[in-house]
């Protein structure tokens, strides 16, 4: 298991943009499973949507990407920042609401140097709520 403290040592994200509470499964170079507990205190629920709070789909994809960043780091890739290169086949199947627990499952489709391609699925209980394929680059430098 990877604790929130270790996740914060790996990822540069901080509140309110750190979207992974812990990683509960990890097979280096292959797959990882993270958990995000969704609470009514999340900043985005103030405006998305008042009276009908729903977690934005793009943030679910971001949470999947953060789990993949932990996986890449734990698989030997080092860097200070991870940047999306592409997001493909994104689908949003069910709304995520306060009180849900997201199970964020990511698998490596291809890992080569600092560029990795992942497949991710987000679940609430046994239901897929979102999925996507995405490519990311891990780098030591800022992009300009």
The first five atom37 places (N, CA, C, CB, O) and aatype in JSON, in Angstrom:
{
  "aatype": [20, 20, 20, 20, 20, 20, 20, 20, 20, 20, 20, 20, 20, 20, 20, 20, 20, 20, 20, 20, 20, 20, 20, 20, 20, 20, 20, 20, 20, 20, 20, 20, 20, 20, 20, 20, 20, 20, 20, 20, 20, 20, 20, 20, 20, 20, 20, 20, 20, 20, 20, 20, 20, 20, 20, 20, 20, 20, 20, 20, 20, 20, 20, 20, 20, 20, 20, 20, 20, 20, 20, 20, 20, 20, 20, 20, 20, 20, 20, 20, 20, 20, 20, 20, 20, 20, 20, 20, 20, 20, 20, 20, 20, 20, 20, 20, 20, 20, 20, 20, 20, 20, 20, 20, 20, 20, 20, 20, 20, 20, 20, 20, 20, 20, 20, 20, 20, 20, 20, 20, 20, 20, 20, 20, 20, 20, 20, 20, 20, 20, 20, 20, 20, 20, 20, 20, 20, 20, 20, 20, 20, 20, 20, 20],
  "atom_mask": [
    [1, 1, 1, 1, 1],
    [1, 1, 1, 1, 1],
    [1, 1, 1, 1, 1],
    [1, 1, 1, 1, 1],
    [1, 1, 1, 1, 1],
    [1, 1, 1, 1, 1],
    [1, 1, 1, 1, 1],
    [1, 1, 1, 1, 1],
    [1, 1, 1, 1, 1],
    [1, 1, 1, 1, 1],
    [1, 1, 1, 1, 1],
    [1, 1, 1, 1, 1],
    [1, 1, 1, 1, 1],
    [1, 1, 1, 1, 1],
    [1, 1, 1, 1, 1],
    [1, 1, 1, 1, 1],
    [1, 1, 1, 1, 1],
    [1, 1, 1, 1, 1],
    [1, 1, 1, 1, 1],
    [1, 1, 1, 1, 1],
    [1, 1, 1, 1, 1],
    [1, 1, 1, 1, 1],
    [1, 1, 1, 1, 1],
    [1, 1, 1, 1, 1],
    [1, 1, 1, 1, 1],
    [1, 1, 1, 1, 1],
    [1, 1, 1, 1, 1],
    [1, 1, 1, 1, 1],
    [1, 1, 1, 1, 1],
    [1, 1, 1, 1, 1],
    [1, 1, 1, 1, 1],
    [1, 1, 1, 1, 1],
    [1, 1, 1, 1, 1],
    [1, 1, 1, 1, 1],
    [1, 1, 1, 1, 1],
    [1, 1, 1, 1, 1],
    [1, 1, 1, 1, 1],
    [1, 1, 1, 1, 1],
    [1, 1, 1, 1, 1],
    [1, 1, 1, 1, 1],
    [1, 1, 1, 1, 1],
    [1, 1, 1, 1, 1],
    [1, 1, 1, 1, 1],
    [1, 1, 1, 1, 1],
    [1, 1, 1, 1, 1],
    [1, 1, 1, 1, 1],
    [1, 1, 1, 1, 1],
    [1, 1, 1, 1, 1],
    [1, 1, 1, 1, 1],
    [1, 1, 1, 1, 1],
    [1, 1, 1, 1, 1],
    [1, 1, 1, 1, 1],
    [1, 1, 1, 1, 1],
    [1, 1, 1, 1, 1],
    [1, 1, 1, 1, 1],
    [1, 1, 1, 1, 1],
    [1, 1, 1, 1, 1],
    [1, 1, 1, 1, 1],
    [1, 1, 1, 1, 1],
    [1, 1, 1, 1, 1],
    [1, 1, 1, 1, 1],
    [1, 1, 1, 1, 1],
    [1, 1, 1, 1, 1],
    [1, 1, 1, 1, 1],
    [1, 1, 1, 1, 1],
    [1, 1, 1, 1, 1],
    [1, 1, 1, 1, 1],
    [1, 1, 1, 1, 1],
    [1, 1, 1, 1, 1],
    [1, 1, 1, 1, 1],
    [1, 1, 1, 1, 1],
    [1, 1, 1, 1, 1],
    [1, 1, 1, 1, 1],
    [1, 1, 1, 1, 1],
    [1, 1, 1, 1, 1],
    [1, 1, 1, 1, 1],
    [1, 1, 1, 1, 1],
    [1, 1, 1, 1, 1],
    [1, 1, 1, 1, 1],
    [1, 1, 1, 1, 1],
    [1, 1, 1, 1, 1],
    [1, 1, 1, 1, 1],
    [1, 1, 1, 1, 1],
    [1, 1, 1, 1, 1],
    [1, 1, 1, 1, 1],
    [1, 1, 1, 1, 1],
    [1, 1, 1, 1, 1],
    [1, 1, 1, 1, 1],
    [1, 1, 1, 1, 1],
    [1, 1, 1, 1, 1],
    [1, 1, 1, 1, 1],
    [1, 1, 1, 1, 1],
    [1, 1, 1, 1, 1],
    [1, 1, 1, 1, 1],
    [1, 1, 1, 1, 1],
    [1, 1, 1, 1, 1],
    [1, 1, 1, 1, 1],
    [1, 1, 1, 1, 1],
    [1, 1, 1, 1, 1],
    [1, 1, 1, 1, 1],
    [1, 1, 1, 1, 1],
    [1, 1, 1, 1, 1],
    [1, 1, 1, 1, 1],
    [1, 1, 1, 1, 1],
    [1, 1, 1, 1, 1],
    [1, 1, 1, 1, 1],
    [1, 1, 1, 1, 1],
    [1, 1, 1, 1, 1],
    [1, 1, 1, 1, 1],
    [1, 1, 1, 1, 1],
    [1, 1, 1, 1, 1],
    [1, 1, 1, 1, 1],
    [1, 1, 1, 1, 1],
    [1, 1, 1, 1, 1],
    [1, 1, 1, 1, 1],
    [1, 1, 1, 1, 1],
    [1, 1, 1, 1, 1],
    [1, 1, 1, 1, 1],
    [1, 1, 1, 1, 1],
    [1, 1, 1, 1, 1],
    [1, 1, 1, 1, 1],
    [1, 1, 1, 1, 1],
    [1, 1, 1, 1, 1],
    [1, 1, 1, 1, 1],
    [1, 1, 1, 1, 1],
    [1, 1, 1, 1, 1],
    [1, 1, 1, 1, 1],
    [1, 1, 1, 1, 1],
    [1, 1, 1, 1, 1],
    [1, 1, 1, 1, 1],
    [1, 1, 1, 1, 1],
    [1, 1, 1, 1, 1],
    [1, 1, 1, 1, 1],
    [1, 1, 1, 1, 1],
    [1, 1, 1, 1, 1],
    [1, 1, 1, 1, 1],
    [1, 1, 1, 1, 1],
    [1, 1, 1, 1, 1],
    [1, 1, 1, 1, 1],
    [1, 1, 1, 1, 1],
    [1, 1, 1, 1, 1],
    [1, 1, 1, 1, 1],
    [1, 1, 1, 1, 1],
    [1, 1, 1, 1, 1]
  ],
  "atom_positions": [
    [[0.85, -1.18, 0.0], [0.0, 0.0, 0.0], [0.9, 1.24, 0.0], [-0.96, 0.0, 1.23], [1.96, 1.27, 0.62]],
    [[0.43, 2.27, -0.71], [1.14, 3.55, -0.74], [0.26, 4.56, -0.01], [1.44, 4.01, -2.23], [-0.88, 4.82, -0.41]],
    [[0.78, 5.12, 1.07], [0.02, 6.04, 1.92], [-0.06, 7.43, 1.3], [0.64, 6.12, 3.31], [0.67, 7.74, 0.36]],
    [[-0.93, 8.25, 1.83], [-1.06, 9.63, 1.35], [0.25, 10.39, 1.53], [-2.2, 10.36, 2.09], [0.61, 11.22, 0.69]],
    [[0.98, 10.12, 2.6], [2.26, 10.8, 2.81], [3.24, 10.46, 1.69], [2.86, 10.4, 4.18], [3.93, 11.34, 1.17]],
    [[3.31, 9.2, 1.32], [4.22, 8.79, 0.25], [3.73, 9.32, -1.1], [4.35, 7.25, 0.21], [4.55, 9.72, -1.93]],
    [[2.41, 9.32, -1.32], [1.87, 9.89, -2.57], [2.29, 11.35, -2.69], [0.31, 9.77, -2.6], [2.67, 11.8, -3.77]],
    [[2.23, 12.09, -1.58], [2.63, 13.5, -1.6], [4.13, 13.67, -1.82], [2.23, 14.18, -0.29], [4.56, 14.7, -2.32]],
    [[4.92, 12.66, -1.45], [6.35, 12.7, -1.76], [6.61, 12.45, -3.25], [7.09, 11.66, -0.92], [7.6, 12.92, -3.8]],
    [[5.7, 11.71, -3.89], [5.86, 11.35, -5.3], [5.28, 12.41, -6.23], [5.2, 10.0, -5.58], [5.94, 12.86, -7.17]],
    [[4.03, 12.82, -5.96], [3.32, 13.75, -6.85], [3.48, 15.19, -6.38], [1.84, 13.38, -6.92], [3.57, 15.44, -5.18]],
    [[3.53, 16.14, -7.31], [3.61, 17.54, -6.91], [2.25, 18.14, -6.52], [4.21, 18.36, -8.04], [2.2, 19.25, -6.0]],
    [[1.16, 17.42, -6.76], [-0.18, 17.94, -6.5], [-0.43, 18.11, -5.0], [-1.23, 17.0, -7.11], [0.07, 17.35, -4.18]],
    [[-1.22, 19.12, -4.68], [-1.65, 19.39, -3.3], [-3.11, 19.79, -3.32], [-0.77, 20.51, -2.64], [-3.68, 20.05, -4.37]],
    [[-3.71, 19.84, -2.13], [-5.09, 20.26, -2.02], [-5.25, 21.62, -2.69], [-5.54, 20.32, -0.55], [-4.41, 22.5, -2.47]],
    [[-6.26, 21.82, -3.46], [-7.42, 20.96, -3.67], [-7.3, 20.04, -4.88], [-8.66, 21.8, -3.81], [-8.3, 19.49, -5.33]],
    [[-6.08, 19.86, -5.42], [-5.96, 19.11, -6.65], [-5.35, 17.72, -6.48], [-5.15, 19.88, -7.6], [-5.18, 17.01, -7.47]],
    [[-5.02, 17.32, -5.28], [-4.56, 15.96, -5.05], [-5.8, 15.09, -4.91], [-3.65, 15.86, -3.77], [-6.59, 15.26, -3.98]],
    [[-5.98, 14.17, -5.84], [-7.24, 13.43, -5.96], [-7.1, 11.94, -5.68], [-7.81, 13.62, -7.33], [-7.93, 11.15, -6.12]],
    [[-6.05, 11.54, -4.97], [-5.85, 10.14, -4.59], [-5.55, 10.1, -3.1], [-4.69, 9.49, -5.42], [-4.66, 10.8, -2.62]],
    [[-6.3, 9.28, -2.37], [-6.08, 9.17, -0.92], [-5.07, 8.09, -0.56], [-7.4, 8.88, -0.23], [-4.32, 8.23, 0.4]],
    [[-5.05, 7.01, -1.34], [-4.05, 5.95, -1.12], [-4.03, 5.03, -2.34], [-4.36, 5.14, 0.19], [-4.97, 5.0, -3.13]],
    [[-2.95, 4.28, -2.46], [-2.84, 3.25, -3.5], [-2.83, 1.93, -2.76], [-1.55, 3.44, -4.41], [-1.97, 1.69, -1.91]],
    [[-3.79, 1.05, -3.09], [-3.98, -0.18, -2.33], [-3.39, -1.41, -3.02], [-5.44, -0.41, -2.1], [-3.18, -2.44, -2.38]],
    [[-3.12, -1.31, -4.31], [-2.47, -2.4, -5.05], [-1.48, -1.78, -6.03], [-3.53, -3.29, -5.81], [-1.74, -0.73, -6.61]],
    [[-0.34, -2.46, -6.21], [0.65, -1.95, -7.15], [1.52, -3.1, -7.63], [1.51, -0.85, -6.5], [2.15, -3.79, -6.83]],
    [[1.56, -3.3, -8.94], [2.48, -4.23, -9.58], [3.38, -3.4, -10.47], [1.72, -5.36, -10.39], [2.94, -2.9, -11.51]],
    [[4.63, -3.24, -10.08], [5.55, -2.36, -10.8], [5.54, -2.67, -12.29], [6.96, -2.5, -10.24], [5.64, -3.82, -12.72]],
    [[5.42, -1.6, -13.08], [5.45, -1.72, -14.53], [4.19, -2.28, -15.15], [6.58, -2.55, -14.92], [4.11, -2.42, -16.37]],
    [[3.18, -2.61, -14.32], [1.99, -3.26, -14.86], [0.68, -2.55, -14.51], [1.93, -4.67, -14.38], [-0.06, -2.13, -15.4]],
    [[0.39, -2.42, -13.2], [-0.93, -1.91, -12.82], [-0.91, -1.36, -11.4], [-1.99, -3.01, -12.95], [-0.03, -1.67, -10.6]],
    [[-1.92, -0.54, -11.12], [-2.09, -0.02, -9.76], [-3.57, 0.28, -9.53], [-1.22, 1.27, -9.53], [-4.33, 0.49, -10.48]],
    [[-3.95, 0.28, -8.26], [-5.32, 0.59, -7.86], [-5.25, 1.62, -6.75], [-6.09, -0.7, -7.39], [-4.62, 1.41, -5.71]],
    [[-5.92, 2.75, -6.98], [-5.97, 3.81, -5.99], [-7.38, 4.03, -5.5], [-5.41, 5.1, -6.56], [-8.35, 3.58, -6.1]],
    [[-7.48, 4.74, -4.38], [-8.77, 5.05, -3.76], [-8.89, 6.56, -3.6], [-8.92, 4.33, -2.39], [-7.95, 7.23, -3.18]],
    [[-10.07, 7.08, -3.94], [-10.43, 8.48, -3.68], [-11.77, 8.47, -2.97], [-10.49, 9.33, -5.02], [-12.78, 8.03, -3.53]],
    [[-11.78, 8.96, -1.73], [-13.03, 9.11, -0.99], [-13.62, 10.47, -1.35], [-12.79, 8.99, 0.54], [-13.01, 11.51, -1.12]],
    [[-14.81, 10.45, -1.92], [-15.46, 11.67, -2.4], [-16.36, 12.2, -1.29], [-16.28, 11.4, -3.72], [-17.29, 11.52, -0.86]],
    [[-16.08, 13.43, -0.83], [-16.87, 14.01, 0.26], [-17.53, 15.3, -0.21], [-15.98, 14.27, 1.49], [-17.11, 15.92, -1.19]],
    [[-18.57, 15.7, 0.5], [-19.27, 16.94, 0.18], [-18.37, 18.15, 0.36], [-20.52, 17.08, 1.05], [-18.68, 19.22, -0.16]],
    [[-17.26, 18.01, 1.08], [-16.33, 19.11, 1.31], [-15.44, 19.42, 0.11], [-15.47, 18.8, 2.49], [-14.67, 20.38, 0.16]],
    [[-15.51, 18.63, -0.97], [-14.68, 18.88, -2.14], [-15.02, 20.26, -2.7], [-14.89, 17.78, -3.23], [-16.19, 20.62, -2.81]],
    [[-14.0, 21.03, -3.04], [-14.2, 22.42, -3.51], [-15.06, 22.51, -4.76], [-12.87, 23.06, -3.79], [-15.81, 23.48, -4.91]],
    [[-14.98, 21.52, -5.65], [-15.7, 21.62, -6.91], [-17.21, 21.48, -6.77], [-15.2, 20.58, -7.86], [-17.96, 21.88, -7.66]],
    [[-17.69, 20.91, -5.64], [-19.13, 20.75, -5.46], [-19.84, 22.09, -5.23], [-19.4, 19.82, -4.29], [-21.06, 22.17, -5.37]],
    [[-19.09, 23.12, -4.87], [-19.71, 24.44, -4.7], [-20.36, 24.93, -5.99], [-18.67, 25.46, -4.23], [-21.39, 25.61, -5.94]],
    [[-19.78, 24.59, -7.12], [-20.32, 25.08, -8.37], [-20.73, 24.0, -9.35], [-19.32, 25.95, -9.02], [-21.22, 24.31, -10.44]],
    [[-20.54, 22.73, -9.0], [-20.81, 21.62, -9.94], [-21.63, 20.55, -9.25], [-19.5, 21.01, -10.5], [-21.01, 19.57, -8.84]],
    [[-22.81, 20.62, -9.08], [-23.75, 21.69, -9.33], [-24.47, 21.99, -8.03], [-24.75, 21.32, -10.46], [-24.8, 21.05, -7.3]],
    [[-24.74, 23.26, -7.69], [-25.44, 23.58, -6.45], [-26.79, 22.86, -6.39], [-25.65, 25.11, -6.32], [-27.59, 22.94, -7.32]],
    [[-27.01, 22.15, -5.3], [-28.26, 21.41, -5.14], [-28.24, 20.02, -5.77], [-29.38, 22.19, -5.7], [-29.13, 19.22, -5.5]],
    [[-27.25, 19.74, -6.61], [-27.12, 18.43, -7.27], [-25.64, 18.15, -7.49], [-27.91, 18.4, -8.62], [-25.19, 18.12, -8.64]],
    [[-24.86, 17.93, -6.41], [-23.4, 17.81, -6.54], [-22.98, 16.55, -7.31], [-22.77, 17.8, -5.16], [-23.34, 15.43, -6.96]],
    [[-22.19, 16.78, -8.37], [-21.65, 15.71, -9.2], [-20.17, 16.01, -9.43], [-22.43, 15.59, -10.57], [-19.8, 17.13, -9.78]],
    [[-19.32, 15.0, -9.23], [-17.88, 15.17, -9.47], [-17.64, 15.33, -10.97], [-17.07, 13.96, -8.9], [-18.1, 14.51, -11.75]],
    [[-16.93, 16.38, -11.38], [-16.64, 16.57, -12.81], [-15.86, 15.38, -13.39], [-15.84, 17.86, -13.03], [-14.91, 14.89, -12.78]],
    [[-16.28, 14.94, -14.56], [-15.63, 13.8, -15.21], [-14.16, 14.03, -15.47], [-16.31, 13.5, -16.5], [-13.36, 13.09, -15.35]],
    [[-13.78, 15.25, -15.81], [-12.36, 15.53, -16.07], [-11.52, 15.31, -14.82], [-12.18, 16.96, -16.59], [-10.34, 14.96, -14.92]],
    [[-12.1, 15.51, -13.65], [-11.36, 15.27, -12.4], [-11.24, 13.78, -12.11], [-12.05, 15.99, -11.23], [-10.27, 13.36, -11.47]],
    [[-12.2, 12.99, -12.56], [-12.07, 11.54, -12.42], [-10.91, 11.06, -13.29], [-13.4, 10.82, -12.81], [-10.12, 10.22, -12.87]],
    [[-10.82, 11.59, -14.52], [-9.69, 11.24, -15.4], [-8.38, 11.7, -14.78], [-9.88, 11.88, -16.8], [-7.38, 10.98, -14.84]],
    [[-8.37, 12.88, -14.18], [-7.17, 13.38, -13.49], [-6.78, 12.45, -12.35], [-7.4, 14.8, -12.96], [-5.59, 12.17, -12.15]],
    [[-7.75, 11.97, -11.59], [-7.47, 11.05, -10.49], [-6.83, 9.76, -11.02], [-8.76, 10.72, -9.7], [-5.88, 9.25, -10.43]],
    [[-7.35, 9.24, -12.13], [-6.74, 8.06, -12.76], [-5.29, 8.37, -13.16], [-7.55, 7.62, -14.0], [-4.4, 7.55, -12.95]],
    [[-5.06, 9.55, -13.72], [-3.71, 9.93, -14.14], [-2.77, 10.04, -12.94], [-3.75, 11.27, -14.89], [-1.6, 9.68, -13.03]],
    [[-3.28, 10.53, -11.81], [-2.43, 10.62, -10.62], [-2.03, 9.24, -10.11], [-3.16, 11.4, -9.51], [-0.9, 9.05, -9.67]],
    [[-2.94, 8.28, -10.18], [-2.58, 6.91, -9.8], [-1.52, 6.38, -10.76], [-3.83, 5.98, -9.81], [-0.58, 5.7, -10.33]],
    [[-1.65, 6.68, -12.05], [-0.65, 6.22, -13.01], [0.7, 6.89, -12.77], [-1.11, 6.5, -14.44], [1.74, 6.28, -13.02]],
    [[0.7, 8.14, -12.28], [1.96, 8.8, -11.93], [2.66, 8.08, -10.79], [1.7, 10.25, -11.54], [3.89, 7.93, -10.81]],
    [[1.9, 7.64, -9.79], [2.48, 6.86, -8.69], [3.03, 5.55, -9.23], [1.42, 6.58, -7.58], [4.13, 5.14, -8.86]],
    [[2.28, 4.89, -10.11], [2.72, 3.63, -10.71], [4.03, 3.82, -11.49], [1.63, 3.06, -11.64], [4.96, 3.03, -11.33]],
    [[4.1, 4.85, -12.31], [5.32, 5.1, -13.09], [6.52, 5.34, -12.17], [5.12, 6.3, -14.03], [7.59, 4.78, -12.39]],
    [[6.33, 6.16, -11.14], [7.42, 6.45, -10.2], [7.87, 5.16, -9.5], [6.98, 7.5, -9.16], [9.06, 4.9, -9.39]],
    [[6.91, 4.38, -9.03], [7.24, 3.13, -8.32], [7.84, 2.08, -9.26], [5.99, 2.56, -7.65], [8.41, 1.09, -8.81]],
    [[7.7, 2.31, -10.57], [8.27, 1.39, -11.57], [9.64, 1.85, -12.04], [7.33, 1.27, -12.76], [10.21, 1.26, -12.96]],
    [[10.18, 2.89, -11.41], [11.54, 3.31, -11.71], [11.67, 4.57, -12.53], [12.22, 2.24, -12.39], [12.78, 5.02, -12.78]],
    [[10.56, 5.16, -12.97], [10.62, 6.42, -13.73], [10.71, 7.56, -12.73], [9.37, 6.59, -14.67], [9.89, 7.65, -11.81]],
    [[11.69, 8.42, -12.9], [11.82, 9.54, -11.98], [11.58, 10.84, -12.72], [13.21, 9.55, -11.31], [11.83, 10.94, -13.92]],
    [[11.11, 11.81, -12.01], [10.84, 13.11, -12.58], [10.09, 13.96, -11.58], [10.04, 12.99, -13.88], [9.64, 13.48, -10.54]],
    [[9.96, 15.21, -11.89], [9.29, 16.13, -10.99], [7.88, 16.48, -11.43], [10.1, 17.38, -10.85], [7.1, 17.02, -10.65]],
    [[7.56, 16.18, -12.67], [6.24, 16.55, -13.18], [5.8, 15.52, -14.22], [6.26, 17.99, -13.79], [6.62, 14.95, -14.95]],
    [[4.5, 15.31, -14.28], [3.9, 14.44, -15.28], [2.9, 15.27, -16.07], [3.22, 13.19, -14.63], [2.06, 15.96, -15.49]],
    [[2.99, 15.19, -17.37], [2.11, 15.98, -18.23], [1.33, 15.06, -19.16], [2.93, 16.99, -19.05], [1.87, 14.12, -19.73]],
    [[0.02, 15.35, -19.29], [-0.79, 14.65, -20.28], [-0.25, 14.96, -21.67], [-2.29, 15.05, -20.16], [0.08, 16.1, -21.96]],
    [[-0.17, 13.94, -22.51], [0.1, 14.14, -23.92], [-1.16, 13.91, -24.74], [1.22, 13.2, -24.39], [-1.4, 14.58, -25.74]],
    [[-1.98, 12.95, -24.28], [-3.25, 12.71, -24.95], [-4.22, 11.99, -24.03], [-3.04, 11.91, -26.24], [-3.81, 11.29, -23.1]],
    [[-5.49, 12.18, -24.29], [-6.57, 11.45, -23.62], [-7.46, 10.93, -24.73], [-7.38, 12.36, -22.59], [-7.94, 11.69, -25.57]],
    [[-7.69, 9.62, -24.74], [-8.47, 8.99, -25.8], [-9.53, 8.08, -25.19], [-7.56, 8.2, -26.76], [-9.38, 7.6, -24.07]],
    [[-10.58, 7.86, -25.95], [-11.63, 6.9, -25.59], [-12.25, 7.18, -24.23], [-11.07, 5.51, -25.62], [-12.66, 6.25, -23.54]],
    [[-12.32, 8.44, -23.84], [-12.91, 8.79, -22.54], [-14.42, 8.58, -22.59], [-12.57, 10.26, -22.15], [-15.09, 9.03, -23.52]],
    [[-14.93, 7.9, -21.58], [-16.37, 7.67, -21.46], [-16.77, 7.87, -20.01], [-16.76, 6.24, -21.96], [-16.07, 7.45, -19.08]],
    [[-17.9, 8.52, -19.83], [-18.44, 8.76, -18.5], [-19.79, 8.06, -18.42], [-18.58, 10.3, -18.2], [-20.71, 8.38, -19.18]],
    [[-19.91, 7.1, -17.52], [-21.05, 6.21, -17.51], [-22.08, 6.49, -16.42], [-20.58, 4.82, -17.36], [-23.27, 6.3, -16.64]],
    [[-21.64, 6.94, -15.26], [-22.55, 7.22, -14.15], [-22.01, 8.39, -13.36], [-22.74, 5.97, -13.23], [-20.79, 8.57, -13.29]],
    [[-22.88, 9.2, -12.75], [-22.39, 10.31, -11.93], [-21.74, 9.82, -10.64], [-23.54, 11.26, -11.61], [-22.14, 8.8, -10.07]],
    [[-20.74, 10.57, -10.2], [-20.07, 10.33, -8.92], [-20.51, 11.45, -7.98], [-18.49, 10.28, -9.07], [-20.4, 12.63, -8.31]],
    [[-21.01, 11.06, -6.8], [-21.6, 12.02, -5.87], [-20.94, 11.91, -4.5], [-23.12, 11.78, -5.76], [-20.25, 10.93, -4.22]],
    [[-21.16, 12.91, -3.64], [-20.59, 12.84, -2.29], [-21.01, 11.53, -1.59], [-21.05, 14.05, -1.46], [-22.15, 11.09, -1.67]],
    [[-20.04, 10.94, -0.9], [-20.26, 9.68, -0.22], [-19.75, 8.48, -1.01], [-21.72, 9.5, 0.07], [-19.58, 7.4, -0.45]],
    [[-19.5, 8.67, -2.31], [-18.96, 7.57, -3.12], [-17.48, 7.37, -2.82], [-19.17, 7.86, -4.63], [-16.78, 8.3, -2.4]],
    [[-17.02, 6.16, -3.02], [-15.59, 5.87, -2.97], [-15.18, 5.41, -4.37], [-15.25, 4.77, -1.88], [-15.67, 4.4, -4.87]],
    [[-14.29, 6.16, -4.98], [-13.78, 5.8, -6.3], [-12.65, 4.79, -6.16], [-13.29, 7.05, -7.07], [-11.72, 4.98, -5.38]],
    [[-12.75, 3.71, -6.92], [-11.67, 2.75, -7.05], [-11.07, 3.01, -8.42], [-12.17, 1.23, -6.88], [-11.73, 2.83, -9.44]],
    [[-9.83, 3.43, -8.44], [-9.15, 3.92, -9.65], [-8.14, 2.87, -10.12], [-8.44, 5.28, -9.38], [-7.07, 2.73, -9.54]],
    [[-8.49, 2.14, -11.16], [-7.64, 1.06, -11.65], [-6.95, 1.49, -12.94], [-8.47, -0.23, -11.89], [-7.6, 1.87, -13.91]],
    [[-5.62, 1.43, -12.94], [-4.85, 1.78, -14.13], [-3.92, 0.63, -14.51], [-4.03, 3.08, -13.9], [-3.38, -0.07, -13.65]],
    [[-3.76, 0.45, -15.82], [-2.86, -0.56, -16.35], [-1.96, 0.08, -17.4], [-3.65, -1.76, -16.96], [-2.39, 0.96, -18.14]],
    [[-0.73, -0.37, -17.45], [0.22, 0.11, -18.46], [-0.08, -0.58, -19.78], [1.7, -0.13, -18.02], [-0.1, -1.81, -19.86]],
    [[-0.32, 0.21, -20.8], [-0.45, -0.33, -22.16], [0.92, -0.34, -22.84], [-1.47, 0.49, -22.99], [1.25, -1.25, -23.6]],
    [[1.71, 0.72, -22.55], [3.04, 0.83, -23.14], [3.85, 1.77, -22.26], [2.98, 1.35, -24.61], [3.39, 2.86, -21.91]],
    [[5.04, 1.37, -21.91], [5.94, 2.22, -21.14], [7.3, 2.22, -21.78], [6.03, 1.76, -19.68], [7.96, 1.19, -21.86]],
    [[7.73, 3.39, -22.22], [9.01, 3.49, -22.91], [9.67, 4.78, -22.51], [8.83, 3.41, -24.46], [9.16, 5.86, -22.82]],
    [[10.79, 4.7, -21.81], [11.48, 5.91, -21.38], [10.58, 6.75, -20.49], [11.93, 6.73, -22.58], [10.03, 6.26, -19.5]],
    [[10.44, 8.01, -20.84], [9.63, 8.91, -20.03], [8.19, 9.04, -20.52], [10.27, 10.28, -19.99], [7.39, 9.75, -19.92]],
    [[7.84, 8.34, -21.63], [6.48, 8.41, -22.18], [5.78, 7.07, -21.94], [6.51, 8.76, -23.71], [6.25, 6.01, -22.34]],
    [[4.62, 7.16, -21.28], [3.85, 5.97, -20.93], [2.41, 6.13, -21.39], [3.91, 5.71, -19.4], [1.85, 7.23, -21.37]],
    [[1.82, 5.02, -21.81], [0.39, 5.0, -22.17], [-0.33, 4.07, -21.2], [0.18, 4.54, -23.67], [0.13, 2.96, -20.93]],
    [[-1.46, 4.53, -20.7], [-2.23, 3.81, -19.7], [-3.68, 3.62, -20.12], [-2.17, 4.53, -18.36], [-4.21, 4.37, -20.94]],
    [[-4.28, 2.61, -19.55], [-5.73, 2.42, -19.62], [-6.23, 2.56, -18.18], [-6.13, 1.02, -20.26], [-5.65, 1.98, -17.26]],
    [[-7.28, 3.34, -17.99], [-7.81, 3.53, -16.65], [-9.31, 3.35, -16.6], [-7.44, 4.88, -16.14], [-10.03, 3.73, -17.52]],
    [[-9.77, 2.77, -15.48], [-11.2, 2.64, -15.22], [-11.46, 3.06, -13.79], [-11.71, 1.18, -15.49], [-10.73, 2.68, -12.87]],
    [[-12.51, 3.85, -13.61], [-12.92, 4.28, -12.28], [-14.23, 3.57, -11.94], [-13.08, 5.84, -12.2], [-15.16, 3.53, -12.74]],
    [[-14.28, 3.02, -10.74], [-15.45, 2.28, -10.28], [-16.02, 2.92, -9.02], [-15.09, 0.81, -10.02], [-15.28, 3.49, -8.22]],
    [[-17.34, 2.83, -8.86], [-18.01, 3.03, -7.59], [-18.71, 1.71, -7.33], [-19.02, 4.28, -7.61], [-19.58, 1.29, -8.09]],
    [[-18.3, 1.06, -6.24], [-18.71, -0.32, -5.97], [-18.29, -1.15, -7.17], [-20.26, -0.43, -5.7], [-17.11, -1.13, -7.52]],
    [[-19.2, -1.89, -7.82], [-18.82, -2.72, -8.97], [-19.16, -2.08, -10.31], [-19.5, -4.06, -8.88], [-19.08, -2.73, -11.35]],
    [[-19.55, -0.81, -10.29], [-19.98, -0.12, -11.5], [-18.88, 0.77, -12.08], [-21.23, 0.71, -11.22], [-18.31, 1.59, -11.37]],
    [[-18.6, 0.6, -13.37], [-17.66, 1.5, -14.05], [-18.35, 2.85, -14.2], [-17.2, 0.93, -15.44], [-19.43, 2.94, -14.78]],
    [[-17.72, 3.9, -13.68], [-18.3, 5.24, -13.79], [-17.58, 6.09, -14.84], [-18.25, 5.95, -12.45], [-18.15, 7.04, -15.37]],
    [[-16.32, 5.74, -15.13], [-15.56, 6.46, -16.15], [-14.4, 5.58, -16.6], [-15.04, 7.84, -15.61], [-13.92, 4.72, -15.86]],
    [[-13.96, 5.83, -17.84], [-12.8, 5.1, -18.36], [-12.13, 5.93, -19.44], [-13.22, 3.71, -18.91], [-12.76, 6.79, -20.06]],
    [[-10.86, 5.67, -19.66], [-10.13, 6.38, -20.7], [-8.78, 5.7, -20.92], [-9.93, 7.87, -20.33], [-8.32, 4.92, -20.09]],
    [[-8.18, 6.0, -22.06], [-6.77, 5.71, -22.32], [-6.08, 7.06, -22.34], [-6.56, 4.91, -23.66], [-6.62, 8.03, -22.87]],
    [[-4.88, 7.12, -21.79], [-4.17, 8.4, -21.78], [-2.67, 8.15, -21.84], [-4.53, 9.22, -20.54], [-2.16, 7.14, -21.36]],
    [[-1.99, 9.11, -22.44], [-0.55, 9.08, -22.56], [0.02, 10.24, -21.77], [-0.1, 9.13, -24.05], [-0.51, 11.35, -21.81]],
    [[1.11, 9.97, -21.04], [1.71, 11.0, -20.21], [3.23, 10.96, -20.34], [1.29, 10.83, -18.73], [3.82, 9.93, -20.68]],
    [[3.83, 12.1, -20.06], [5.29, 12.22, -20.08], [5.75, 12.65, -18.69], [5.77, 13.23, -21.17], [5.21, 13.59, -18.11]],
    [[6.75, 11.96, -18.17], [7.35, 12.31, -16.89], [8.64, 13.05, -17.21], [7.6, 11.04, -15.98], [9.47, 12.56, -17.99]],
    [[8.82, 14.23, -16.6], [9.99, 15.04, -16.93], [10.52, 15.77, -15.7], [9.65, 16.05, -18.03], [9.79, 16.0, -14.74]],
    [[11.79, 16.12, -15.75], [12.42, 16.9, -14.68], [12.27, 18.39, -14.93], [13.89, 16.54, -14.56], [12.52, 19.18, -14.02]],
    [[11.88, 18.79, -16.11], [11.86, 20.21, -16.44], [10.44, 20.68, -16.68], [12.73, 20.48, -17.67], [9.52, 19.91, -16.93]],
    [[10.3, 22.0, -16.6], [9.02, 22.62, -16.91], [8.88, 22.7, -18.41], [8.89, 24.03, -16.26], [9.86, 22.93, -19.12]],
    [[7.66, 22.51, -18.89], [7.4, 22.68, -20.32], [7.21, 24.15, -20.6], [6.16, 21.86, -20.77], [6.6, 24.86, -19.8]],
    [[7.71, 24.61, -21.73], [7.51, 26.02, -22.1], [6.76, 26.13, -23.39], [8.82, 26.75, -22.21], [6.5, 27.24, -23.86]]
  ]
}
